[in-house]
């Protein structure tokens, strides 16, 4: 094979292990929170799995860190794995991760709204609210995460979310 016909060498993406948390209340509404640094960007709590940690442990830790909800205030209902997205524009997290591979957990919230504390540790969200799953808007999510959110809503709620309006 000549040099001019050689295919370019591609470097595989390394995905960071991550968890996403779908918190539902007694009315089957879902918890969404607005990113503090991106007004209008609403999402589920999520975060990385630390070294030596399993996904379920990470889920409880992230929930406590991001929204102040502790393990005793939730009931784990289901888990689904294998959701992947690549970061936009070739961005790397921690200099090595080109995307995230997520395990999603759906939990029933057993506490009171006053148990939510967005400033529990390092504040990532400015506001939060309960919404019906079908009220979620895809334009709240960065483009690179939309395929995952679309699949998560289908897998957990049987909902096909509409593409964002142009």
C-alpha positions as CSV (number, residue, x, y, z in Angstrom):
1,X,0.0,0.0,0.0
2,X,1.4,3.4,-0.9
3,X,1.7,6.2,1.7
4,X,-0.9,8.3,-0.1
5,X,-3.6,5.6,0.2
6,X,-3.0,4.9,3.9
7,X,-6.0,5.6,6.2
8,X,-5.5,8.2,8.9
9,X,-4.7,6.8,12.3
10,X,-7.4,7.3,14.8
11,X,-7.0,7.3,18.5
12,X,-9.9,5.6,20.3
13,X,-11.9,7.7,22.8
14,X,-11.4,6.9,26.4
15,X,-14.8,7.2,28.2
16,X,-14.9,8.3,31.9
17,X,-17.2,6.1,34.0
18,X,-20.1,8.2,35.2
19,X,-23.5,8.0,36.8
20,X,-26.8,9.8,36.1
21,X,-29.6,10.0,38.6
22,X,-33.3,10.1,37.8
23,X,-35.1,11.1,41.0
24,X,-38.9,10.7,41.0
25,X,-41.4,11.8,43.6
26,X,-44.7,10.3,44.7
27,X,-46.4,12.0,41.7
28,X,-44.0,10.4,39.3
29,X,-42.4,13.8,38.5
30,X,-38.7,13.9,37.8
31,X,-36.1,16.1,39.4
32,X,-34.2,18.5,37.1
33,X,-31.7,21.2,38.1
34,X,-30.4,24.2,36.2
35,X,-26.6,24.4,35.8
36,X,-25.2,27.3,37.7
37,X,-22.8,28.3,35.0
38,X,-25.2,27.8,32.0
39,X,-28.6,29.4,32.5
40,X,-31.3,27.5,30.7
41,X,-29.4,24.2,30.9
42,X,-31.5,21.8,32.9
43,X,-30.4,18.2,33.6
44,X,-30.3,15.3,35.9
45,X,-27.7,15.2,38.6
46,X,-24.6,13.2,37.4
47,X,-21.0,12.7,38.1
48,X,-17.9,10.6,37.8
49,X,-17.2,7.3,39.4
50,X,-14.0,7.6,41.6
51,X,-11.2,5.1,41.6
52,X,-12.1,2.1,43.8
53,X,-15.8,3.0,43.8
54,X,-18.7,1.0,42.2
55,X,-21.4,2.8,40.2
56,X,-24.1,2.5,43.0
57,X,-21.8,4.0,45.6
58,X,-20.9,6.8,43.2
59,X,-24.6,7.4,42.6
60,X,-25.3,7.9,46.3
61,X,-22.2,10.1,46.8
62,X,-23.0,12.3,43.8
63,X,-26.6,12.7,44.9
64,X,-25.4,13.8,48.3
65,X,-22.8,16.1,46.9
66,X,-24.8,17.8,44.2
67,X,-28.3,18.0,45.7
68,X,-27.9,17.2,49.3
69,X,-30.1,14.1,49.2
70,X,-28.8,11.3,51.3
71,X,-29.1,7.5,50.8
72,X,-31.8,7.2,53.5
73,X,-34.1,9.6,51.5
74,X,-34.3,7.4,48.4
75,X,-35.3,4.0,47.3
76,X,-33.3,2.5,44.3
77,X,-35.8,1.3,41.7
78,X,-33.7,0.4,38.6
79,X,-30.4,0.7,36.9
80,X,-29.4,0.7,33.2
81,X,-25.9,0.8,31.8
82,X,-24.0,1.6,28.6
83,X,-25.0,5.2,27.8
84,X,-22.1,7.0,26.0
85,X,-21.4,10.4,24.7
86,X,-18.3,12.1,23.4
87,X,-17.6,15.7,24.5
88,X,-18.0,18.4,22.0
89,X,-15.2,19.7,19.8
90,X,-12.7,17.0,20.9
91,X,-12.6,18.4,24.4
92,X,-10.8,16.2,27.0
93,X,-11.7,16.0,30.7
94,X,-8.7,15.5,33.0
95,X,-6.6,15.5,29.8
96,X,-7.5,12.0,28.9
97,X,-11.3,11.4,28.7
98,X,-13.0,12.2,25.4
99,X,-16.5,11.4,26.7
100,X,-18.5,9.7,29.4
101,X,-20.0,6.2,29.7
102,X,-22.9,6.4,32.1
103,X,-25.0,4.1,34.3
104,X,-28.4,5.6,35.0
105,X,-30.3,5.0,38.2
106,X,-33.9,5.7,38.8
107,X,-34.7,6.3,42.5
108,X,-37.9,7.2,44.4
109,X,-37.5,10.3,46.5
110,X,-38.8,9.5,50.0
111,X,-37.9,12.8,51.6
112,X,-39.4,16.3,51.7
113,X,-38.5,19.1,49.3
114,X,-36.7,20.8,52.1
115,X,-34.2,17.9,52.1
116,X,-32.8,19.1,48.8
117,X,-29.8,21.4,49.3
118,X,-28.0,22.5,46.1
119,X,-25.2,24.0,48.2
120,X,-24.4,20.8,50.1
121,X,-20.8,20.8,48.9
122,X,-19.6,22.4,45.7
123,X,-22.7,24.0,44.1
124,X,-23.3,23.0,40.5
125,X,-26.9,24.0,40.2
126,X,-28.7,27.3,40.7
127,X,-32.4,26.1,40.7
128,X,-34.3,22.8,40.8
129,X,-37.9,21.7,40.2
130,X,-40.1,18.7,39.7
131,X,-41.6,18.2,36.2
132,X,-43.5,15.5,34.4
133,X,-41.1,13.5,32.2
134,X,-43.0,14.6,29.0
135,X,-42.3,18.3,29.9
136,X,-38.5,17.8,29.5
137,X,-37.2,19.9,26.7
138,X,-34.3,18.7,24.6
139,X,-33.0,22.2,24.0
140,X,-32.1,22.3,27.7
141,X,-29.3,19.7,27.0
142,X,-26.1,20.4,25.1
143,X,-26.2,18.8,21.6
144,X,-23.5,16.2,22.4
145,X,-25.7,14.8,25.2
146,X,-29.0,14.7,23.4
147,X,-28.8,11.2,22.0
148,X,-28.2,9.8,25.5
149,X,-31.1,11.9,27.0
150,X,-33.4,10.7,24.2
151,X,-32.4,7.1,24.8
152,X,-32.8,7.5,28.6
153,X,-36.3,8.9,28.3
154,X,-37.2,6.1,26.0
155,X,-35.7,3.3,28.2
156,X,-37.1,4.6,31.6
157,X,-40.4,6.2,30.6
158,X,-41.2,4.9,27.1
159,X,-41.2,8.5,25.9
160,X,-39.8,9.7,22.6
161,X,-38.7,13.3,23.2
162,X,-39.1,15.8,20.4
163,X,-36.0,17.3,18.8
164,X,-35.5,20.9,19.9
165,X,-37.1,23.6,17.9
166,X,-34.7,25.4,15.6
